[in-house]
Amino acid sequence: MRFNCLLLALLILPALCSAAAAAAPAGNAQKEELRQLRGRIDALQKRLAASEETKSETVDALRESERAISETNRALRELAGQQRAVNAQLAELQGQSDRTAADIDAQQARLARLLYQQYVGAQPDALKLLLNREDPNRIARELHYLTHLSRARAELIRGLRINLGRLNELARATQQHSAELAAIHAEQQVQRRRLEAEKRARRQVLVKVSRQIEKQRREISTLKRDENRLSRLVEQLSRMLSRARPRTQRNERLPDASGDGSPFTQLKGRLSLPVRGELKNRFGSPREDSGLSWKGLFIAAPVGQEVKAIAAGRVVFADWLRGFGNLLIVDHGGGYMSLYGNNESLYKQVGEATRGGETVAAVGNSGGNTDSGLYFEIRHQGKAFDPLGWVNLK
């Protein structure tokens, strides 16, 4: 980040290199511009850091959601196994209940037959044995037999009923447990659907944040590269013109057929903008979603409208430059240059002289612009300043 700041700082220092004797207020203004530029870059870096932090938090939340979904699936698998075991237990208990019921039916049938044989066969009961006045020993044996038989029947019936009741109770308990497992399983299904919905939502947020970060990086990178290209170009042209100034100045002393021989500094407040149109962006206004500021004006105009040179001068650049499209730069002497960008066509070549008001290009939207118009700057010693302070819009 410091390297970027220093690089951008170098782009605004040609005036210090070419005009060492400038006054202190000019140096202070350059320092203030550098401070503001560093502040904008810091703000951009903070926005990127905040976006990165949001992305990191979203990734963490997504990871936790996926872990929770995995845990829910594991619990569902265990519950399914428990349900299968309970169902098997229910089937076994049902089988035992069926077998016990069959045994009870068989026992009841056997007891019924015994009772039938006892009564149909006129087998004496205890009361009849006592009233018949037979042999006491025989009576005692018969009574003992009847008592034993009655107890055995009662015990068998009681045991069978107890077992059947126990099996029924176990079956009810198992069914209740199975119902509880089914309820838990349903709740787990609801939770899993909720977690999956949350995971989808967080993935969408992650994709959105990632795209936003990537877009911010591309925009900042593109704007910085474009600014660097233009500033380096102006700096190089300024150095070349500084070295060639004696020869150029001599040639300019010749009579000018256009009659526009006044120094550029005397034209302040008398210039006109290169094209008619609406001022969409002004010098110093912030660029949308970039943190940088406009170094010139963007004048909305239809494609093909003529672009006029603001004053007499000589073309020092006429070519395509990324971010500015078909760009034409005119040197007006005294370290002043005018820049005309986003043109559809360039009508002048490097080295050609131009008069004030002469058509030098045609309006377009080159350089990736969506709207047609002219990007216009005025620079002195490589440093851009507000063109509106030099033109008369009336």
DAFENHU-V672948 format. One record per residue. N is the residue number from 0. RES is the residue in three letters. SS is DSSP state (alpha for helix, beta for strand, coil for the rest). BURIAL is + if it has 9 or more other ideal C-beta (glycine too) atoms within 8 Angstrom, else -. D_CENTER is the distance of its C-alpha to the mean C-alpha in whole Angstrom. Layout:
# DAFENHU-V672948
<<N & RES & SS & BURIAL & D_CENTER> <N & RES & SS & BURIAL & D_CENTER>>
This chain:
# DAFENHU-V672948
<<0 & MET & coil & - & 24> <1 & ARG & alpha & - & 28> <2 & PHE & alpha & - & 29> <3 & ASN & alpha & + & 27> <4 & CYS & alpha & + & 28> <5 & LEU & alpha & - & 32> <6 & LEU & alpha & + & 31> <7 & LEU & alpha & + & 30> <8 & ALA & alpha & + & 33> <9 & LEU & alpha & - & 36> <10 & LEU & coil & + & 35> <11 & ILE & coil & + & 36> <12 & LEU & coil & + & 39> <13 & PRO & alpha & + & 42> <14 & ALA & alpha & + & 44> <15 & LEU & alpha & + & 44> <16 & CYS & alpha & - & 46> <17 & SER & alpha & + & 48> <18 & ALA & coil & + & 49> <19 & ALA & coil & - & 50> <20 & ALA & coil & - & 52> <21 & ALA & coil & - & 50> <22 & ALA & coil & - & 50> <23 & ALA & alpha & - & 48> <24 & PRO & alpha & - & 46> <25 & ALA & alpha & + & 45> <26 & GLY & alpha & + & 44> <27 & ASN & alpha & - & 42> <28 & ALA & alpha & - & 40> <29 & GLN & alpha & + & 39> <30 & LYS & alpha & - & 38> <31 & GLU & alpha & - & 36> <32 & GLU & alpha & + & 34> <33 & LEU & alpha & + & 33> <34 & ARG & alpha & - & 32> <35 & GLN & alpha & - & 30> <36 & LEU & alpha & + & 28> <37 & ARG & alpha & + & 28> <38 & GLY & alpha & - & 26> <39 & ARG & alpha & + & 24> <40 & ILE & alpha & + & 23> <41 & ASP & alpha & + & 23> <42 & ALA & alpha & + & 20> <43 & LEU & alpha & + & 18> <44 & GLN & alpha & + & 18> <45 & LYS & alpha & - & 17> <46 & ARG & alpha & + & 14> <47 & LEU & alpha & + & 13> <48 & ALA & alpha & - & 14> <49 & ALA & alpha & - & 13> <50 & SER & alpha & + & 9> <51 & GLU & alpha & + & 10> <52 & GLU & alpha & - & 12> <53 & THR & alpha & + & 9> <54 & LYS & alpha & + & 7> <55 & SER & alpha & - & 10> <56 & GLU & alpha & - & 11> <57 & THR & alpha & + & 8> <58 & VAL & alpha & + & 10> <59 & ASP & alpha & - & 13> <60 & ALA & alpha & + & 13> <61 & LEU & alpha & + & 12> <62 & ARG & alpha & - & 15> <63 & GLU & alpha & - & 17> <64 & SER & alpha & + & 17> <65 & GLU & alpha & + & 18> <66 & ARG & alpha & - & 21> <67 & ALA & alpha & + & 22> <68 & ILE & alpha & + & 22> <69 & SER & alpha & - & 24> <70 & GLU & alpha & - & 26> <71 & THR & alpha & + & 26> <72 & ASN & alpha & + & 27> <73 & ARG & alpha & - & 30> <74 & ALA & alpha & + & 31> <75 & LEU & alpha & + & 32> <76 & ARG & alpha & - & 33> <77 & GLU & alpha & - & 36> <78 & LEU & alpha & + & 36> <79 & ALA & alpha & + & 37> <80 & GLY & alpha & - & 40> <81 & GLN & alpha & + & 41> <82 & GLN & alpha & + & 42> <83 & ARG & alpha & - & 43> <84 & ALA & alpha & - & 46> <85 & VAL & alpha & + & 46> <86 & ASN & alpha & + & 47> <87 & ALA & alpha & - & 50> <88 & GLN & alpha & + & 51> <89 & LEU & alpha & + & 52> <90 & ALA & alpha & - & 53> <91 & GLU & alpha & - & 56> <92 & LEU & alpha & + & 57> <93 & GLN & alpha & + & 57> <94 & GLY & alpha & - & 59> <95 & GLN & alpha & + & 61> <96 & SER & alpha & + & 62> <97 & ASP & alpha & - & 63> <98 & ARG & alpha & - & 65> <99 & THR & alpha & + & 67> <100 & ALA & alpha & + & 67> <101 & ALA & alpha & - & 69> <102 & ASP & alpha & + & 71> <103 & ILE & alpha & + & 72> <104 & ASP & alpha & - & 73> <105 & ALA & alpha & - & 75> <106 & GLN & alpha & + & 77> <107 & GLN & alpha & + & 77> <108 & ALA & alpha & - & 79> <109 & ARG & alpha & - & 81> <110 & LEU & alpha & + & 82> <111 & ALA & alpha & - & 83> <112 & ARG & alpha & - & 85> <113 & LEU & alpha & + & 87> <114 & LEU & alpha & - & 88> <115 & TYR & alpha & - & 89> <116 & GLN & alpha & + & 91> <117 & GLN & alpha & + & 92> <118 & TYR & alpha & - & 93> <119 & VAL & alpha & - & 95> <120 & GLY & coil & - & 97> <121 & ALA & coil & - & 98> <122 & GLN & coil & - & 97> <123 & PRO & coil & - & 98> <124 & ASP & coil & - & 96> <125 & ALA & alpha & + & 97> <126 & LEU & alpha & - & 99> <127 & LYS & alpha & - & 101> <128 & LEU & alpha & + & 101> <129 & LEU & alpha & - & 103> <130 & LEU & alpha & - & 105> <131 & ASN & coil & - & 107> <132 & ARG & coil & - & 109> <133 & GLU & coil & - & 108> <134 & ASP & coil & - & 108> <135 & PRO & alpha & - & 106> <136 & ASN & alpha & - & 105> <137 & ARG & alpha & - & 103> <138 & ILE & alpha & + & 102> <139 & ALA & alpha & - & 100> <140 & ARG & alpha & - & 99> <141 & GLU & alpha & + & 98> <142 & LEU & alpha & + & 96> <143 & HIS & alpha & - & 94> <144 & TYR & alpha & - & 93> <145 & LEU & alpha & + & 92> <146 & THR & alpha & + & 90> <147 & HIS & alpha & - & 88> <148 & LEU & alpha & + & 87> <149 & SER & alpha & - & 86> <150 & ARG & alpha & - & 84> <151 & ALA & alpha & - & 82> <152 & ARG & alpha & + & 81> <153 & ALA & alpha & - & 80> <154 & GLU & alpha & - & 78> <155 & LEU & alpha & + & 77> <156 & ILE & alpha & + & 75> <157 & ARG & alpha & - & 74> <158 & GLY & alpha & - & 72> <159 & LEU & alpha & + & 71> <160 & ARG & alpha & + & 70> <161 & ILE & alpha & - & 68> <162 & ASN & alpha & + & 66> <163 & LEU & alpha & + & 65> <164 & GLY & alpha & - & 64> <165 & ARG & alpha & - & 62> <166 & LEU & alpha & + & 60> <167 & ASN & alpha & + & 59> <168 & GLU & alpha & - & 58> <169 & LEU & alpha & + & 56> <170 & ALA & alpha & + & 54> <171 & ARG & alpha & - & 53> <172 & ALA & alpha & - & 52> <173 & THR & alpha & + & 50> <174 & GLN & alpha & + & 49> <175 & GLN & alpha & - & 47> <176 & HIS & alpha & + & 45> <177 & SER & alpha & + & 44> <178 & ALA & alpha & - & 43> <179 & GLU & alpha & - & 41> <180 & LEU & alpha & + & 39> <181 & ALA & alpha & + & 38> <182 & ALA & alpha & - & 37> <183 & ILE & alpha & + & 35> <184 & HIS & alpha & + & 34> <185 & ALA & alpha & - & 33> <186 & GLU & alpha & - & 31> <187 & GLN & alpha & + & 29> <188 & GLN & alpha & + & 28> <189 & VAL & alpha & - & 27> <190 & GLN & alpha & + & 25> <191 & ARG & alpha & + & 23> <192 & ARG & alpha & - & 22> <193 & ARG & alpha & - & 20> <194 & LEU & alpha & + & 19> <195 & GLU & alpha & + & 18> <196 & ALA & alpha & - & 16> <197 & GLU & alpha & + & 14> <198 & LYS & alpha & + & 13> <199 & ARG & alpha & - & 12> <200 & ALA & alpha & - & 10> <201 & ARG & alpha & + & 8> <202 & ARG & alpha & + & 8> <203 & GLN & alpha & - & 6> <204 & VAL & alpha & + & 4> <205 & LEU & alpha & + & 4> <206 & VAL & alpha & - & 4> <207 & LYS & alpha & - & 2> <208 & VAL & alpha & + & 2> <209 & SER & alpha & + & 5> <210 & ARG & alpha & - & 6> <211 & GLN & alpha & + & 7> <212 & ILE & alpha & + & 8> <213 & GLU & alpha & - & 10> <214 & LYS & alpha & - & 11> <215 & GLN & alpha & + & 12> <216 & ARG & alpha & + & 14> <217 & ARG & alpha & - & 16> <218 & GLU & alpha & + & 17> <219 & ILE & alpha & + & 18> <220 & SER & alpha & - & 20> <221 & THR & alpha & + & 21> <222 & LEU & alpha & + & 23> <223 & LYS & alpha & + & 24> <224 & ARG & alpha & + & 26> <225 & ASP & alpha & + & 27> <226 & GLU & alpha & + & 29> <227 & ASN & alpha & + & 30> <228 & ARG & alpha & + & 32> <229 & LEU & alpha & + & 33> <230 & SER & alpha & + & 34> <231 & ARG & alpha & + & 36> <232 & LEU & alpha & + & 38> <233 & VAL & alpha & + & 39> <234 & GLU & alpha & + & 40> <235 & GLN & alpha & - & 42> <236 & LEU & alpha & + & 44> <237 & SER & alpha & + & 45> <238 & ARG & alpha & + & 46> <239 & MET & alpha & + & 48> <240 & LEU & alpha & + & 49> <241 & SER & alpha & + & 51> <242 & ARG & alpha & - & 53> <243 & ALA & alpha & - & 54> <244 & ARG & alpha & - & 55> <245 & PRO & alpha & - & 59> <246 & ARG & alpha & - & 59> <247 & THR & alpha & + & 57> <248 & GLN & alpha & + & 58> <249 & ARG & alpha & - & 62> <250 & ASN & alpha & - & 61> <251 & GLU & alpha & - & 59> <252 & ARG & coil & - & 63> <253 & LEU & coil & - & 64> <254 & PRO & coil & - & 64> <255 & ASP & coil & + & 61> <256 & ALA & coil & - & 62> <257 & SER & coil & - & 60> <258 & GLY & coil & - & 61> <259 & ASP & coil & + & 58> <260 & GLY & coil & - & 59> <261 & SER & coil & - & 58> <262 & PRO & coil & - & 56> <263 & PHE & alpha & + & 52> <264 & THR & alpha & - & 52> <265 & GLN & alpha & - & 55> <266 & LEU & alpha & + & 52> <267 & LYS & coil & - & 50> <268 & GLY & coil & - & 50> <269 & ARG & coil & - & 51> <270 & LEU & beta & + & 49> <271 & SER & coil & - & 47> <272 & LEU & coil & + & 43> <273 & PRO & coil & + & 43> <274 & VAL & coil & + & 42> <275 & ARG & coil & - & 42> <276 & GLY & coil & + & 39> <277 & GLU & beta & - & 37> <278 & LEU & beta & + & 35> <279 & LYS & beta & - & 31> <280 & ASN & beta & - & 30> <281 & ARG & coil & + & 33> <282 & PHE & coil & + & 33> <283 & GLY & coil & - & 31> <284 & SER & coil & - & 29> <285 & PRO & beta & - & 25> <286 & ARG & coil & + & 23> <287 & GLU & coil & - & 20> <288 & ASP & coil & - & 17> <289 & SER & coil & + & 19> <290 & GLY & coil & + & 21> <291 & LEU & coil & + & 24> <292 & SER & beta & - & 27> <293 & TRP & coil & + & 29> <294 & LYS & coil & - & 32> <295 & GLY & coil & + & 34> <296 & LEU & beta & + & 34> <297 & PHE & beta & + & 33> <298 & ILE & beta & + & 35> <299 & ALA & beta & + & 34> <300 & ALA & coil & + & 37> <301 & PRO & coil & - & 38> <302 & VAL & coil & + & 38> <303 & GLY & coil & - & 41> <304 & GLN & coil & + & 42> <305 & GLU & beta & - & 44> <306 & VAL & beta & + & 43> <307 & LYS & beta & + & 46> <308 & ALA & coil & + & 47> <309 & ILE & coil & + & 47> <310 & ALA & coil & + & 50> <311 & ALA & coil & + & 52> <312 & GLY & beta & + & 51> <313 & ARG & beta & + & 50> <314 & VAL & beta & + & 47> <315 & VAL & beta & + & 46> <316 & PHE & beta & + & 43> <317 & ALA & beta & + & 42> <318 & ASP & beta & - & 39> <319 & TRP & beta & - & 35> <320 & LEU & beta & + & 33> <321 & ARG & coil & - & 29> <322 & GLY & coil & + & 27> <323 & PHE & coil & + & 31> <324 & GLY & beta & + & 32> <325 & ASN & beta & + & 36> <326 & LEU & beta & + & 37> <327 & LEU & beta & + & 41> <328 & ILE & beta & + & 42> <329 & VAL & beta & + & 45> <330 & ASP & beta & + & 47> <331 & HIS & beta & + & 50> <332 & GLY & beta & + & 51> <333 & GLY & coil & - & 51> <334 & GLY & coil & + & 48> <335 & TYR & beta & + & 46> <336 & MET & beta & + & 44> <337 & SER & beta & + & 42> <338 & LEU & beta & + & 39> <339 & TYR & beta & + & 38> <340 & GLY & beta & + & 35> <341 & ASN & beta & + & 33> <342 & ASN & beta & + & 37> <343 & GLU & beta & + & 37> <344 & SER & beta & - & 41> <345 & LEU & beta & + & 43> <346 & TYR & coil & - & 46> <347 & LYS & coil & + & 47> <348 & GLN & coil & - & 47> <349 & VAL & coil & - & 47> <350 & GLY & coil & - & 51> <351 & GLU & coil & - & 52> <352 & ALA & beta & - & 53> <353 & THR & beta & + & 52> <354 & ARG & coil & + & 53> <355 & GLY & coil & + & 52> <356 & GLY & coil & - & 51> <357 & GLU & coil & + & 51> <358 & THR & beta & - & 48> <359 & VAL & beta & + & 46> <360 & ALA & beta & + & 43> <361 & ALA & beta & + & 41> <362 & VAL & beta & + & 38> <363 & GLY & beta & + & 35> <364 & ASN & coil & + & 32> <365 & SER & coil & + & 31> <366 & GLY & coil & + & 29> <367 & GLY & coil & - & 26> <368 & ASN & coil & + & 27> <369 & THR & coil & - & 26> <370 & ASP & coil & - & 29> <371 & SER & coil & + & 32> <372 & GLY & beta & + & 34> <373 & LEU & beta & + & 35> <374 & TYR & beta & + & 34> <375 & PHE & beta & + & 37> <376 & GLU & beta & + & 37> <377 & ILE & beta & + & 41> <378 & ARG & beta & + & 41> <379 & HIS & beta & + & 44> <380 & GLN & coil & + & 44> <381 & GLY & coil & + & 40> <382 & LYS & beta & + & 39> <383 & ALA & beta & - & 37> <384 & PHE & beta & + & 39> <385 & ASP & coil & - & 39> <386 & PRO & alpha & + & 41> <387 & LEU & alpha & + & 41> <388 & GLY & alpha & - & 44> <389 & TRP & coil & + & 46> <390 & VAL & beta & + & 46> <391 & ASN & coil & - & 48> <392 & LEU & coil & - & 46> <393 & LYS & coil & - & 49>>
